[in-house]
Amino acid sequence: MKKVLVFDHEFEAEWMAEILDEEGIPYHIQSYHQVGLNGIFQLEYGWGHLEVEPEHKEWVLQAYKELKEGVDGGNTSE
């Protein structure tokens, strides 16, 4: 497995885990939290990262982009 993206927040990791589970794509999520540093490392480097097999990389990156657009951009119609 290869690192393909870094999460900004824990909820992104949870949402991606749900999506990958539904699609049957094997993955590993690694949190950057260190108890002794009380999350300081995460402020600089992100919440953690996602690892998948290389053949799933493009699909995962597209799914993450769509997830981020939904969270950041949301519904622009008023």
N, C-alpha and C positions, 0 to 999 in steps of 0.2 A: 504494500500500500504506500501511496505517496501523498504528501501534504498538498492540498489543492486550494485551501482558502483559510483565512483567519476570521473568526467571529468577533464582532464588536461587543455583543451582549449574550448572556446565557440564553435568553429566549430565542435568539436566532438558532443556536445550537439545538434547542429542544424542537423547534419547528422543522429544522432540516432533518433531525433524527426521525420525526414522524413521517416526513415525505420519503426518506430513504427506506424506512421500514415498509411503507406501503408499496414501494416500487421493487422491493426485494433486493436492494443494492447493499452489499456488505460495506461497512464503514467503521471508522474509529474516531471518536471525538476525544481530544486531549485538552483539558482545562489547564490554564496557566496559573491558576490560583495556588499560592503557597501560604500555608497557615502562618508561618513566622513573619511574612511580609505583609499580611493583612490586605492583600489585593493590590498593592502598589505596582507590582510587576504587570498586572492586567491593565492598568491605566495607560502604560506606555506601549505594550505589545499586543493588546487585544485580549478578549476573554479566553480564547483558546483556538484550536484549529481542528480542521476536518481532514481525515485521510481516507482516500478511496483508491480502488484499482485504476490504473491509467485508462482503461477502456471506458470508464464511467466519468472521467474528468469533465468533458465538454457538457454532458447532460447535467451534471451536478452544478457546474458554474452557471449554466442558463437558469436552472431552478433557483439558485441562490440570488441571481440578478432579479428574477421576477419576485422573489420574496422581499428583497430589499426595496424594490420599486413600490410594492404594495404597502410596506411599512413606512417608507420615507415619503413617497409621492401620494399614495392613497388615491382617493376618488377626487378628481379635480373638478367635477361638475357640481354646480351649486344650485 
